[in-house]
Amino acid sequence: MSTTPPEHDVPAPEAEGLEQLAPPPEAESPPARPNIHVSAFIVWLTIFPLVAIVGLLSEPLVRGWHPVLRAFVITLIVVPIASYWVMPLMFKGYAALERRRAARRAAKHVG
């Protein structure tokens, strides 16, 4: 039978330090992640317009190129824009929408 040395024991929290460990009561919990279908729709809603716009704008430059090379150039432009800029905004917008829905549901059940 092995025992844990005292230096490895988890110290018991002191009574005066407990209020620092507990989250403030008014703290808002982060919204749940969207399910896979909502996430896929948000990604599509981000990618499709960007591919269409970049494809149309780049048409004069890439006309006559091999389709794979054309797709490579378009995705080289679209993926960073979507990943670093547009999709985070879309997911923040979805989270804000879900928070509003949750607040409305909570108000409906309270009142």
DRENZA-601916 format. One record per atom (N, C-alpha, C, O): residue in three letters; z, x, y. Coordinates in steps of 0.05 Angstrom, whole numbers, plus 32768, in hexadecimal, padded with zeros to 4 digits. Layout:
<sites>
ALAZXY;...
</sites>
This chain:
<sites>
MET800080117FE9;MET800080008000;MET800080128019;MET80118023801B;SER7FED800D802A;SER7FEC801E8042;SER7FF5800E805A;SER7FF27FF6805C;THR8001801C806C;THR800A80108085;THR7FFB801C809C;THR7FF28033809B;THR7FF8800C80B1;THR7FEA801580C9;THR7FFE802680D9;THR8014801C80DF;PRO7FF6803E80E1;PRO8008804D80F2;PRO800D803E810D;PRO7FFB80308116;PRO802580418118;PRO802B80328130;PRO801880378148;PRO801480258158;GLU800C804E8149;GLU7FFA80538160;GLU7FE08043815D;GLU7FD180418171;HIS7FDA80378145;HIS7FC280278142;HIS7FC880098143;HIS7FB57FF98141;ASP7FE180028147;ASP7FE87FE68149;ASP7FDD7FDB8164;ASP7FDC7FE98178;VAL7FD57FC28164;VAL7FCC7FB5817C;VAL7FE57FAD818C;VAL7FF67F9F8181;PRO7FE77FB781A4;PRO7FFF7FB081B4;PRO80007F9281BA;PRO7FEB7F8681C0;ALA80187F8781BA;ALA801B7F6B81C1;ALA80187F6881DF;ALA80247F7881EE;PRO80097F5481E8;PRO80067F518205;PRO80217F498212;PRO80307F3A8207;GLU80257F548229;GLU803E7F4D8238;GLU803A7F328246;GLU80237F2B824D;ALA804F7F24824B;ALA804E7F0A8256;ALA80417F0A8272;ALA80317EF88278;GLU80467F1E8282;GLU803B7F1E829D;GLU801E7F26829D;GLU80107F2082B1;GLY80137F328289;GLY7FF77F398288;GLY7FE57F24827C;GLY7FCD7F27827C;LEU7FF17F0E8271;LEU7FE17EFA8264;LEU7FCF7EEB8278;LEU7FB87EE48270;GLU7FD77EE68290;GLU7FC67ED782A2;GLU7FAD7EE782A9;GLU7F997EDB82B2;GLN7FAE7F0182A6;GLN7F967F1182AC;GLN7F827F108295;GLN7F6A7F138299;LEU7F8C7F0B827D;LEU7F7A7F098266;LEU7F6B7EEF8264;LEU7F557EEE825A;ALA7F787ED9826D;ALA7F6C7EBF826A;ALA7F577EBB8280;ALA7F5B7EC38297;PRO7F407EAF8279;PRO7F2C7EAA828E;PRO7F367E9582A1;PRO7F457E838299;PRO7F2D7E9682BA;PRO7F367E8282CD;PRO7F2C7E6682C4;PRO7F167E6482B8;PRO7F3C7E5182C8;PRO7F347E3782BE;PRO7F1B7E2C82CA;PRO7F0D7E1D82BD;GLU7F147E3482E3;GLU7EFB7E2A82EF;GLU7EE27E3982E7;GLU7ECC7E3382F0;ALA7EE67E4E82D6;ALA7ECF7E5E82CE;ALA7EBC7E4D82BD;ALA7EC47E3E82AB;GLU7EA27E5082C3;GLU7E8E7E4082B6;GLU7E847E4F829E;GLU7E7D7E6782A0;SER7E837E438287;SER7E797E50826F;SER7E5B7E528271;SER7E4E7E40827C;PRO7E4F7E688267;PRO7E327E6A8269;PRO7E257E558257;PRO7E307E4D8243;PRO7E0D7E4C8260;PRO7E007E388250;PRO7DF77E438235;PRO7DF27E5B8233;ALA7DF57E328221;ALA7DEC7E3B8207;ALA7DCF7E438209;ALA7DC07E39821A;ARG7DC77E5681F8;ARG7DAB7E5F81F8;ARG7D9A7E4881EF;ARG7DA27E3881DE;PRO7D827E4681FA;PRO7D707E3081F1;PRO7D687E3481D4;PRO7D677E4A81CA;ASN7D637E1E81C7;ASN7D5A7E2081AB;ASN7D3F7E2D81A9;ASN7D327E3181BE;ILE7D367E348191;ILE7D1E7E43818D;ILE7D057E348198;ILE7CF37E4181A2;HIS7D057E1A8196;HIS7CEE7E0A81A0;HIS7CEC7E0A81BE;HIS7CD67E0D81CA;VAL7D037E0881CB;VAL7D037E0981E9;VAL7CFC7E2581F2;VAL7CED7E288205;SER7D077E3981E5;SER7CFF7E5581EC;SER7CE27E5A81E9;SER7CD57E6681FA;ALA7CD67E5081D3;ALA7CB97E5481CF;ALA7CA97E4681E4;ALA7C957E5081EE;PHE7CB27E2E81EC;PHE7CA47E1F8201;PHE7CA67E2E821C;PHE7C927E2F822B;ILE7CBE7E398222;ILE7CC17E48823B;ILE7CAF7E61823B;ILE7CA37E678250;VAL7CAE7E6E8225;VAL7C9D7E868223;VAL7C807E7E8227;VAL7C717E8B8235;TRP7C777E698219;TRP7C5C7E60821C;TRP7C567E588239;TRP7C417E5E8244;LEU7C697E498245;LEU7C667E408261;LEU7C647E588274;LEU7C597E55828A;THR7C6F7E6E826C;THR7C6D7E86827D;THR7C537E958277;THR7C457E9D828A;ILE7C4C7E99825E;ILE7C367EAA8257;ILE7C1B7E9D825C;ILE7C097EAA8268;PHE7C177E848255;PHE7BFD7E778258;PHE7BF27E788274;PHE7BDC7E818278;PRO7C027E6F8289;PRO7BF77E7182A4;PRO7BF17E8D82AD;PRO7BDD7E9282BB;LEU7C027EA082A5;LEU7BFD7EBC82AD;LEU7BE47EC782A1;LEU7BD47ED482AE;VAL7BE07EC18287;VAL7BC77ECB827A;VAL7BAF7EBE8286;VAL7B9B7ECB828A;ALA7BB07EA4828C;ALA7B9A7E968298;ALA7B937EA182B4;ALA7B7C7EA782BA;ILE7BA87EA582C4;ILE7BA47EB082DF;ILE7B997ECC82DF;ILE7B867ED382EC;VAL7BA67EDE82CF;VAL7B9E7EFA82CE;VAL7B827EFC82C2;VAL7B727F0C82CA;GLY7B7D7EEB82AE;GLY7B627EEB82A1;GLY7B4C7EE482B5;GLY7B377EF082B6;LEU7B527ECF82C5;LEU7B3E7EC682D9;LEU7B3A7EDB82EF;LEU7B247EE182F7;LEU7B517EE782F8;LEU7B4F7EFB830E;LEU7B427F158305;LEU7B357F228314;SER7B467F1C82EB;SER7B3A7F3582E2;SER7B1E7F3282D7;SER7B127F4682CF;GLU7B147F1A82D5;GLU7AF97F1582C9;GLU7AE37F2682D6;GLU7AD47F3282C7;PRO7AE27F2982F0;PRO7ACC7F3A82FB;PRO7ACF7F5782F2;PRO7ABB7F6582EF;LEU7AE77F6082EE;LEU7AEB7F7C82E6;LEU7AE67F8282C8;LEU7ADD7F9782C1;VAL7AED7F6E82B7;VAL7AEC7F73829A;VAL7AD57F65828D;VAL7AD27F658274;ARG7AC37F59829C;ARG7AAC7F4B8291;ARG7A9B7F608281;ARG7A967F76828B;GLY7A947F588269;GLY7A847F6A8258;GLY7A957F7C8247;GLY7A8A7F8A8236;TRP7AAF7F7D824A;TRP7AC07F8E823A;TRP7AC47F81821E;TRP7AC07F69821B;HIS7ACB7F92820B;HIS7AD17F8881F1;HIS7AEA7F7581F3;HIS7AFC7F7B8202;PRO7AEA7F5E81E5;PRO7B007F4B81E8;PRO7B1C7F5781E3;PRO7B2F7F4F81EF;VAL7B1D7F6A81D0;VAL7B377F7681CA;VAL7B417F8781E1;VAL7B587F8681E8;LEU7B2F7F9681ED;LEU7B357FA68205;LEU7B3D7F94821C;LEU7B507F9A822B;ARG7B2F7F7E821F;ARG7B357F6B8235;ARG7B517F5F8230;ARG7B617F5D8243;ALA7B577F578218;ALA7B727F4C8211;ALA7B887F628216;ALA7B9D7F5B821F;PHE7B817F7B820F;PHE7B957F908213;PHE7B9B7F938231;PHE7BB37F958238;VAL7B877F938242;VAL7B8C7F97825F;VAL7B9B7F7F826A;VAL7BAD7F82827A;ILE7B937F678262;ILE7BA17F4F826C;ILE7BBE7F4E8263;ILE7BD07F498274;THR7BC47F55824A;THR7BE07F558241;THR7BEF7F6C824D;THR7C077F6A8251;LEU7BE27F828253;LEU7BEF7F988260;LEU7BF97F90827C;LEU7C0D7F9B8285;ILE7BEC7F7D8288;ILE7BF47F7382A3;ILE7C087F5C829F;ILE7C1D7F5C82AD;VAL7C027F4A828D;VAL7C127F31828B;VAL7C2E7F36827F;VAL7C427F2A8289;VAL7C307F45826A;VAL7C497F48825B;VAL7C607F53826D;VAL7C767F47826D;PRO7C5C7F68827C;PRO7C727F71828D;PRO7C797F5D82A3;PRO7C917F5982A9;ILE7C667F5082AF;ILE7C6B7F3B82C3;ILE7C7B7F2582B7;ILE7C8F7F1B82C3;ALA7C737F1C829F;ALA7C817F068292;ALA7C9D7F0E8289;ALA7CB17F00828D;SER7CA07F26827D;SER7CB97F2F8272;SER7CCE7F358287;SER7CE57F2D8284;TYR7CC67F42829C;TYR7CDA7F4C82AF;TYR7CDE7F3A82C7;TYR7CF27F3C82D5;TRP7CCB7F2782CC;TRP7CCD7F1882E4;TRP7CCD7EF982DF;TRP7CE07EEC82E6;VAL7CB87EEF82D2;VAL7CB47ED282D0;VAL7CC77EC682BB;VAL7CD47EB282C1;MET7CC87ED182A3;MET7CD97EC5828E;MET7CF67EC48295;MET7D037EB08290;PRO7D027EDA82A1;PRO7D1E7ED782A9;PRO7D227EC082BD;PRO7D367EB282BC;LEU7D0F7EBC82CF;LEU7D117EA682E2;LEU7D0F7E8B82D4;LEU7D1E7E7882DA;MET7CFE7E8982C0;MET7CFB7E7182B1;MET7D147E6A82A2;MET7D1D7E5382A1;PHE7D207E7E8295;PHE7D397E798286;PHE7D507E738298;PHE7D627E648291;LYS7D517E8082B0;LYS7D667E7982C3;LYS7D637E5C82CD;LYS7D767E4D82D0;GLY7D4A7E5482D1;GLY7D447E3882D9;GLY7D4D7E2582C3;GLY7D587E0F82C8;TYR7D477E2C82AA;TYR7D4F7E1B8294;TYR7D6D7E198292;TYR7D787E03828D;ALA7D7B7E308296;ALA7D997E2F8295;ALA7DA47E1E82AB;ALA7DB77E1082A7;ALA7D987E1F82C3;ALA7DA17E0F82D9;ALA7D9D7DF182D3;ALA7DAE7DE082D9;LEU7D867DEB82C7;LEU7D817DCF82BF;LEU7D957DC582AB;LEU7D9F7DAF82AC;GLU7D9B7DD68297;GLU7DAF7DCF8283;GLU7DCB7DCC828F;GLU7DDA7DBA8286;ARG7DD27DDD82A2;ARG7DED7DDA82AF;ARG7DEE7DBF82BE;ARG7E037DB182BD;ARG7DD87DB882CC;ARG7DD87D9E82DA;ARG7DDA7D8782C6;ARG7DE97D7382CB;ARG7DCC7D8982B0;ARG7DCD7D74829B;ARG7DEA7D718290;ARG7DF47D5B828D;ALA7DF67D88828B;ALA7E127D888280;ALA7E257D7D8294;ALA7E377D6E828D;ALA7E227D8382AE;ALA7E337D7982C2;ALA7E307D5B82C5;ALA7E437D4C82C8;ARG7E177D5182C3;ARG7E127D3482C4;ARG7E1E7D2682AC;ARG7E2A7D1082AF;ARG7E1C7D328295;ARG7E287D26827D;ARG7E467D25827F;ARG7E537D128278;ALA7E527D3B8289;ALA7E6F7D3C828C;ALA7E797D2882A1;ALA7E8D7D1B829D;ALA7E6A7D2582B7;ALA7E717D1182CB;ALA7E6E7CF582C0;ALA7E7E7CE382C7;LYS7E5B7CF182B0;LYS7E567CD682A4;LYS7E6D7CCE8291;LYS7E767CB78291;HIS7E777CE28282;HIS7E8D7CDD826F;HIS7EA87CDA827D;HIS7EB97CCC8273;VAL7EAB7CE88293;VAL7EC57CE782A2;VAL7EC77CCD82B2;VAL7EDC7CC082B1;GLY7EB27CC682BF;GLY7EB37CB082D2;GLY7EA87C9882C5;GLY7EA77C8382D2;
</sites>
